Amino acid sequence: MFDKDFRITGKHANYWKDLCELAGNVPDREQHNNFKIFSAYIDAYVVCPLIGFQYNRKSVIDNSEEGNAGMLAEVFGKRRQELKYVYQIIMMLDTDSEPDEDKRLYRAFKFAAETPEDKSLIEENMKIYNAYFLGGLEILHEEFVEQCHDDDDYLKQMYDYVKRFYDEQDGDAIRDGINKYLG
């Protein structure tokens, strides 16, 4: 898990580029010249699944356009703890893909593929993680690329998005949910 190169193609690759600062050696600045909310692809790969989950939005790769983006396995190594944490949160809370609480807890903490069943479980879990990642990319692209045309739009949209996100959170419900798992 998080130990192989990761690559996507099509519109989602372009969304990823639109939302992230591109490496200096990528001659793609003209096509993806807009307001960047992430400084690196890995930042989006950590945050977007949470946004996709929060808004219950999953997606599948859409290859209707040209484009590709990705990260080398070495990039994951530096952020593995954060990635595992986000992975665990999603695996524990995603009742749509697994209604049984004990099975959700098992899959959240199963990282090693010791058996073929384990390998299959981890592959399925990564599909869920990546589906939420793609959904989060779509949400942020709609919010910050499609609706922002200048600095004022970007600042207003950022303020509105953060305020809306904050207003949607129910702190007591989140705290109760965490305490349920902790004891």
C-alpha positions as CSV (number, residue, x, y, z in Angstrom):
1,M,0.0,0.0,0.0
2,F,1.4,3.4,-1.1
3,D,4.5,1.6,-2.3
4,K,4.1,1.7,-6.1
5,D,4.2,4.5,-8.7
6,F,0.7,6.1,-9.1
7,R,-0.5,7.4,-12.4
8,I,-3.9,8.6,-13.7
9,T,-4.9,9.8,-17.1
10,G,-7.7,11.8,-18.7
11,K,-9.7,14.6,-17.2
12,H,-8.8,13.7,-13.7
13,A,-5.1,14.0,-14.5
14,N,-5.8,17.5,-15.9
15,Y,-7.8,18.4,-12.7
16,W,-4.8,17.3,-10.6
17,K,-2.5,19.5,-12.6
18,D,-4.9,22.4,-12.4
19,L,-5.0,22.2,-8.6
20,C,-1.3,21.7,-8.0
21,E,1.9,23.5,-8.6
22,L,3.7,21.6,-11.4
23,A,7.4,20.7,-11.3
24,G,9.6,23.2,-13.0
25,N,10.5,20.8,-15.8
26,V,6.9,20.3,-16.9
27,P,6.2,22.4,-20.0
28,D,2.4,22.4,-19.3
29,R,2.0,25.9,-17.6
30,E,-0.1,27.4,-20.3
31,Q,-2.8,24.7,-20.3
32,H,-2.9,24.5,-16.5
33,N,-2.3,28.2,-15.6
34,N,-4.7,29.0,-12.8
35,F,-4.9,29.3,-9.0
36,K,-3.1,26.4,-7.3
37,I,-4.3,25.3,-3.9
38,F,-1.7,22.5,-3.4
39,S,2.0,22.9,-3.7
40,A,2.6,19.3,-4.7
41,Y,0.6,16.3,-6.1
42,I,1.1,14.4,-2.8
43,D,-0.7,17.2,-0.9
44,A,-3.7,16.7,-3.1
45,Y,-3.4,12.9,-2.7
46,V,-3.6,13.2,1.0
47,V,-6.4,15.8,1.2
48,C,-8.7,15.0,-1.7
49,P,-9.9,11.6,-0.5
50,L,-11.1,13.3,2.7
51,I,-13.0,15.9,0.7
52,G,-14.5,13.3,-1.5
53,F,-15.6,11.3,1.5
54,Q,-17.0,14.3,3.3
55,Y,-19.2,15.1,0.3
56,N,-19.9,11.5,-0.5
57,R,-18.4,11.8,-3.9
58,K,-16.5,9.0,-5.6
59,S,-15.5,8.9,-9.2
60,V,-13.8,6.6,-11.7
61,I,-11.0,7.6,-14.2
62,D,-12.5,9.4,-17.2
63,N,-10.2,9.0,-20.2
64,S,-12.3,11.3,-22.4
65,E,-9.5,13.8,-22.7
66,E,-5.8,13.6,-23.1
67,G,-3.6,14.1,-20.0
68,N,-1.6,12.2,-17.5
69,A,-0.2,12.8,-14.1
70,G,1.4,10.8,-11.4
71,M,3.9,10.3,-8.6
72,L,6.8,8.0,-8.1
73,A,6.7,5.5,-5.2
74,E,9.5,7.4,-3.4
75,V,7.1,10.4,-2.9
76,F,4.8,8.2,-0.9
77,G,7.6,7.1,1.4
78,K,8.0,10.6,2.8
79,R,4.3,10.9,3.6
80,R,3.4,7.3,4.3
81,Q,2.1,8.0,7.9
82,E,-0.3,10.7,6.7
83,L,-1.5,8.6,3.9
84,K,-2.1,5.6,6.2
85,Y,-4.0,7.8,8.6
86,V,-6.3,9.2,5.9
87,Y,-6.7,5.6,4.6
88,Q,-7.7,4.4,8.0
89,I,-10.2,7.1,8.6
90,I,-11.9,6.4,5.3
91,M,-11.9,2.6,5.8
92,M,-13.4,3.0,9.3
93,L,-16.1,5.4,8.3
94,D,-17.2,4.3,4.8
95,T,-20.3,2.3,5.6
96,D,-21.4,2.4,2.0
97,S,-18.7,-0.1,1.0
98,E,-18.8,-2.1,4.2
99,P,-21.8,-1.9,6.6
100,D,-20.2,-4.2,9.2
101,E,-18.3,-2.2,11.8
102,D,-15.9,-5.1,12.7
103,K,-15.0,-5.6,9.1
104,R,-14.4,-1.9,8.6
105,L,-12.0,-1.8,11.6
106,Y,-10.2,-4.9,10.3
107,R,-9.7,-3.4,6.8
108,A,-8.6,-0.1,8.3
109,F,-5.6,-1.7,10.1
110,K,-4.7,-4.4,7.6
111,F,-1.6,-3.2,5.8
112,A,0.4,-6.3,4.9
113,A,-0.7,-8.7,2.2
114,E,0.2,-11.9,3.9
115,T,-2.4,-14.0,2.0
116,P,-4.1,-13.7,-1.3
117,E,-7.2,-12.7,0.5
118,D,-5.3,-9.9,2.3
119,K,-3.9,-8.7,-1.1
120,S,-7.4,-8.7,-2.6
121,L,-8.7,-6.7,0.4
122,I,-6.0,-4.1,0.2
123,E,-6.5,-3.7,-3.6
124,E,-10.2,-3.2,-3.1
125,N,-9.6,-0.7,-0.3
126,M,-7.2,1.2,-2.5
127,K,-9.8,1.4,-5.2
128,I,-12.2,3.0,-2.6
129,Y,-9.4,5.4,-1.5
130,N,-8.7,6.4,-5.1
131,A,-12.4,6.7,-5.9
132,Y,-12.7,9.3,-3.1
133,F,-9.5,11.0,-4.3
134,L,-11.0,11.4,-7.8
135,G,-14.3,12.7,-6.3
136,G,-12.3,15.2,-4.2
137,L,-10.4,16.3,-7.2
138,E,-13.7,17.0,-9.0
139,I,-15.1,19.0,-6.1
140,L,-12.1,21.2,-5.7
141,H,-11.8,21.7,-9.5
142,E,-15.4,22.8,-9.7
143,E,-14.8,25.2,-6.7
144,F,-11.4,26.7,-7.5
145,V,-10.8,26.3,-11.2
146,E,-14.1,26.6,-12.9
147,Q,-15.4,29.4,-10.7
148,C,-12.2,31.5,-10.3
149,H,-11.1,33.9,-13.0
150,D,-9.0,36.4,-11.0
151,D,-7.5,37.0,-7.5
152,D,-10.7,38.4,-6.1
153,D,-12.7,35.4,-7.3
154,Y,-10.1,33.0,-5.8
155,L,-10.0,34.8,-2.4
156,K,-13.8,35.0,-2.2
157,Q,-14.2,31.3,-3.2
158,M,-11.6,30.2,-0.7
159,Y,-13.3,32.1,2.1
160,D,-16.8,30.8,1.1
161,Y,-15.6,27.2,0.8
162,V,-13.8,27.2,4.2
163,K,-16.8,28.9,5.9
164,R,-19.3,26.5,4.3
165,F,-17.1,23.5,5.3
166,Y,-16.8,24.8,8.9
167,D,-20.6,25.4,9.1
168,E,-21.3,21.9,7.9
169,Q,-19.3,20.3,10.6
170,D,-21.0,19.1,13.7
171,G,-18.3,19.1,16.3
172,D,-20.3,17.2,18.9
173,A,-21.1,14.4,16.4
174,I,-17.5,14.1,15.3
175,R,-16.3,14.0,18.9
176,D,-18.9,11.4,19.8
177,G,-17.9,9.3,16.8
178,I,-14.2,9.4,17.8
179,N,-15.0,8.6,21.4
180,K,-17.0,5.6,20.3
181,Y,-13.9,4.0,18.7
182,L,-11.5,5.1,21.5
183,G,-13.4,3.6,24.3
